[in-house]
Amino acid sequence: MSPSSESIHPQRHSLAWAMALIAVIGAKLAALRSILPLQISIFWTSYPWSVLREGEFLPPRFPNLGLATMVLVLEFGLFRLVTRRGGRRAFWAGFEIVGWAGVITCSVFARNLWWQFRALFEGSILGREIGRPLDMGRFVLFVSGLHLLALLPAALFAGMLARLVWHRYRPPSRQ
C-alpha cells in the first residue's frame, strides 16, 4: 500500500489564516492578563504579610496559577470542541460551559475568595498568621491548587453529564 499523493504534501495555510490565528492568540493573552498580573515583583515573597488588613485588595498583585492552568485546559477544550462530532462534541461543550463559568465566577469574586482561603490557610494549614517570607508563596500555591481542584472536576463532570444527555436524547440518525 502506498500513501496517496495528497497525504504526502502538507496542507498550506493562507496569510489570512495566519493573521486570524495571531489575532486569537493575542486576544487570549489579553484575557490572561487579568489572571496573571504583570506588576509582580521578583521579591513578592519578602513582604511582611501580617500587616495586610481586611480592606486591602490582595488578588491583583498575585498570580492565580490554578485559574491560568484551567484557562489553558479550556483553550485545549475549545480546539477539541470544534474538531469533534456527536457525543464527544457534547462532552467538550459541557466541559467548556462549566469551565468558563467557573473561571469567570472565580475572577469576579476573587477578593472574597482570597480572603476566605487566607483564613482557611492560616487557621487550618499554617496554624498562625502569614508572616514569614515563604508563607505567602505557599499560600498562593494553596489557593491556586484549590481553584484547580474545584474547577477541573466540575467541568469534567459536566462534560460527562452532557455526553450522557446527548446519547439519551439524540435525534434518530437518518440512513
C-alpha positions in Angstrom: 0.0 0.0 0.0 1.4 3.3 -1.0 0.1 6.5 0.5 -1.9 8.8 -1.7 -0.2 11.8 -3.2 -2.5 14.1 -1.3 -1.2 12.9 2.1 2.4 13.5 1.2 2.1 17.2 0.7 1.4 19.2 3.9 -1.6 21.4 3.9 -0.8 25.1 3.1 -2.5 27.8 5.0 -3.2 31.3 3.7 -1.9 34.6 5.1 -5.5 35.3 6.3 -5.4 32.1 8.3 -2.1 33.1 10.0 -3.4 36.6 10.8 -6.6 35.1 12.3 -4.5 32.7 14.4 -2.3 35.6 15.7 -5.4 37.6 16.5 -6.9 34.8 18.5 -3.7 34.2 20.4 -3.4 38.0 21.1 -7.0 38.0 22.4 -6.3 35.0 24.7 -3.1 36.6 26.1 -5.0 39.8 26.8 -7.6 37.8 28.7 -4.9 36.0 30.7 -3.5 39.4 31.7 -6.3 39.7 34.3 -5.4 36.3 35.8 -1.6 36.8 35.7 -0.9 40.4 36.6 2.2 42.0 35.3 3.1 44.1 38.3 4.6 41.1 40.2 7.9 41.8 41.7 10.6 39.1 42.0 10.7 39.9 45.7 6.9 39.3 46.2 7.5 36.7 49.0 9.6 39.0 51.2 6.9 41.5 52.2 5.6 41.3 55.8 2.1 39.9 55.0 1.0 40.0 58.6 0.4 43.8 58.2 -2.3 43.3 55.5 -5.7 44.4 56.7 -9.1 43.1 55.7 -9.8 46.1 53.5 -6.7 45.7 51.3 -7.1 44.1 47.9 -5.0 41.0 47.5 -5.6 39.3 44.1 -4.2 41.8 41.6 -0.7 41.5 43.0 -0.5 37.7 42.9 -0.9 35.2 40.1 -3.6 32.6 40.3 -1.8 29.7 38.7 -4.9 27.4 39.2 -7.0 29.7 37.0 -4.2 30.1 34.5 -3.9 26.4 34.2 -7.7 26.0 33.9 -7.7 28.6 31.1 -5.0 26.7 29.2 -7.1 23.4 29.6 -10.2 25.3 28.4 -8.2 26.5 25.3 -7.4 22.9 24.5 -11.1 22.1 25.0 -12.2 24.7 22.6 -10.0 23.1 19.9 -11.5 19.7 20.8 -15.0 21.1 20.7 -14.5 22.4 17.2 -12.9 19.3 15.8 -15.2 16.6 17.3 -18.7 15.4 16.4 -21.6 13.7 18.3 -21.1 12.7 21.9 -17.6 13.9 22.0 -18.6 17.3 21.0 -21.4 17.2 23.7 -18.7 16.3 26.3 -16.5 19.2 25.3 -19.5 21.7 25.1 -20.5 20.8 28.7 -16.8 20.9 29.8 -16.3 24.4 28.3 -19.6 25.9 29.6 -19.0 24.9 33.2 -15.2 25.5 33.0 -15.6 29.1 31.7 -18.5 29.8 34.1 -16.2 28.7 36.9 -13.2 30.8 35.7 -15.4 33.9 35.3 -17.0 33.4 38.7 -13.6 33.0 40.4 -12.4 36.1 38.7 -15.5 38.2 39.7 -15.4 37.1 43.3 -11.6 36.9 43.6 -11.3 39.3 46.5 -13.8 37.4 48.7 -12.3 34.0 47.7 -8.7 35.1 48.5 -9.7 36.3 52.0 -11.7 33.2 52.7 -8.8 31.0 51.5 -6.4 33.0 53.6 -8.5 32.4 56.7 -8.6 28.7 55.9 -4.9 28.6 55.2 -3.9 30.4 58.4 -6.3 28.6 60.6 -6.2 25.0 59.4 -2.9 24.6 57.4 -0.4 27.0 58.9 -1.7 27.4 62.4 -0.6 31.0 62.6 -0.8 34.3 60.6 1.1 34.6 57.4 4.3 36.4 58.3 7.4 34.6 57.0 8.7 35.3 53.5 7.9 31.8 52.1 4.4 31.6 53.7 2.9 33.8 51.0 4.4 31.7 48.3 2.8 28.6 49.9 -0.5 30.4 50.3 -0.5 31.4 46.6 0.1 27.8 45.6 -2.6 26.6 48.1 -5.2 29.0 46.6 -4.2 28.0 43.0 -4.5 24.3 43.9 -7.9 24.8 45.4 -9.2 26.7 42.4 -7.9 24.0 40.0 -9.2 21.2 42.3 -12.7 22.7 42.3 -12.9 23.8 38.7 -11.5 20.8 36.8 -13.6 18.0 38.3 -16.7 20.2 38.0 -16.0 20.7 34.3 -15.2 17.0 33.7 -18.5 16.0 35.5 -20.5 18.5 33.4 -18.8 17.1 30.2 -19.7 13.6 31.1 -23.3 14.6 32.0 -23.6 16.4 28.7 -22.4 13.4 26.8 -24.8 11.2 28.7 -27.7 13.5 27.9 -26.7 13.7 24.3 -26.7 9.9 24.0 -30.0 9.6 25.7 -31.9 12.3 23.8 -30.0 12.5 20.5 -32.2 12.6 17.4 -32.5 9.4 15.5 -29.9 9.0 12.7 -31.1 9.0 9.1 -29.9 6.2 7.0 
